[in-house]
Amino acid sequence: MAVRASDPSTSHESPSGVLSSPVVQGWELGIRLRQRREEIGLTATAAGRAAGIIQAYVTGVETGKVKLPAKRLEQLIKIYELEPEDAAELEALRAGATQRGWWHEYSQLFPAEFIRFLGYEAGASSVRTYQSDVIDGLLQTEDYARAVIRGGTTTIRLTEVERRVAARMARQARLTGERPIQISAVLGEGVLRQQVGGPTVMRGQLDHLARLMTERPEQVEIRVMPFSVGAHPALGGAFQILSFAPPQLPDLVWQEILTSIDIIDQSVRVTDYVVTFAETRELTLSSEDSLALIRRIAKEMT
């Protein structure tokens, strides 16, 4: 059964002209306000006192987790003595952050942290991903996604399956458009051989990976970690590193394991993942050899 994904067109462009999302625009707004506050030597408590709000509210805005009304932003612009051009950019970010992303349609289906991750992913310029058990969601076929979701945790109701598949397919709108997301994926060899959904579904999935690699080599890089490598830096856990075009925005890490999900934003921890991915990628097969292996395993799926 075909799944009709929701319209992902609620991602917008930030003032810098870069494809963004309400979550990322709110995050950028908060970071720029914090940077300006620190430039003029104000603490969050002092800024809150000057604006007639509590310190927790200021912190919430600066982390992108609290939406800022227009009047309140005007107050902060005056307190922070921002130039008109900067003020206009911040107001554009504030307005963008109030929009609803396509993922809000699924807010009753997924944990709040995952909904927030979808907002970050919608505004990311690139993703580096290591997967040891399943294909990354951005690269899954619909049949493979359905098989993963049906065979996953027992807490997923059968009535939810098709909506979850639709959400996963909606994420893949980022693969096309004027500013498609760049993907660098490292897949363990076991990911290719695990017969998720059976041989036919798996053959379709592997053929899909091969098509992406051959038709979009400048956008999608897939490297395979062969069994023969043995132990390597990323062994034991899958993760994704999201990067963003605006220079103010640092990398984020998304990690999802059996019983927990987590957005990691502490710079030291994120750096550890960045280094781990780079070192792991160095041990993989080349793109050409990875493609050859994917095609060979696909032929075995009969």
PyMOL commands that set and color helices and strands:
alter all, ss='L'
color gray80, all
select helices_A, chain A and resi 22-39+44-51+55-62+70-79+84-97+102-106+112-123+137-139+142-150+158-175+189-193+199-215+227-229+267-281+287-300
alter helices_A, ss='H'
color red, helices_A
select strands_A, chain A and resi 12-13+19-20+126-131+182-188+220-225+239-243+252-256+261-264
alter strands_A, ss='S'
color yellow, strands_A
deselect
rebuild
show_as cartoon
